[in-house]
Amino acid sequence: MYRGANDPYVTGWNNWPCKQDLYRVKFAVDEMLKNTSTFTGEEEWLEEHDKQQVWKALNEVRNVQK
């Protein structure tokens, strides 16, 4: 799905259905997560993931500015 959504050799006509499939998976996972319990350490784990994402974004911006 990911590869199909990003394949530069096909048109958006073909890429868009692949991206829709990715959204369907995301929506299904979001719904499943919403219906599960919260566990000890989960908030800290999610905060650490968020921090890693911020650092990744900052490094990408820094690399673009070089």
C-alpha positions in Angstrom: 0.0 0.0 0.0 2.7 2.5 1.0 4.7 1.8 -2.1 1.7 2.1 -4.3 0.7 5.4 -2.7 4.2 6.8 -3.4 5.1 5.2 -6.8 6.3 8.1 -9.0 5.8 6.0 -12.1 2.1 5.9 -11.9 -0.5 8.6 -11.8 -2.6 9.9 -8.9 -5.4 7.9 -10.4 -3.6 4.8 -9.2 -1.8 6.3 -6.1 -4.9 7.7 -4.4 -6.7 4.3 -3.9 -3.5 3.0 -2.3 -3.4 6.0 0.1 -7.1 5.4 0.8 -6.2 1.9 1.9 -3.5 3.3 4.3 -6.2 5.7 5.8 -8.5 2.7 6.2 -5.9 0.8 8.2 -5.1 4.0 10.2 -8.8 4.5 11.1 -9.2 0.8 12.1 -6.1 0.9 14.3 -7.2 4.2 15.9 -10.6 2.7 16.7 -9.0 -0.4 18.2 -6.6 1.7 20.3 -9.5 3.8 21.5 -11.2 0.7 22.8 -8.2 -0.7 24.8 -7.2 -0.1 28.4 -4.4 2.3 29.4 -1.4 0.6 30.8 1.3 1.6 33.3 4.1 3.4 31.5 2.0 4.0 28.4 1.9 7.8 28.7 5.6 8.0 29.2 6.2 5.8 26.2 4.0 7.9 24.0 5.6 11.1 25.3 9.1 9.6 24.4 7.8 8.8 20.9 6.5 12.3 20.5 9.8 13.7 21.5 11.6 11.5 19.0 9.2 12.7 16.3 9.9 16.4 17.2 13.7 15.8 17.1 13.3 14.0 13.7 11.4 17.0 12.3 13.9 19.5 13.7 16.8 17.6 12.2 15.0 17.4 8.8 14.5 21.2 8.9 18.1 21.7 9.8 19.3 19.5 7.0 17.2 21.4 4.5 18.6 24.7 5.6 22.2 23.6 5.0 
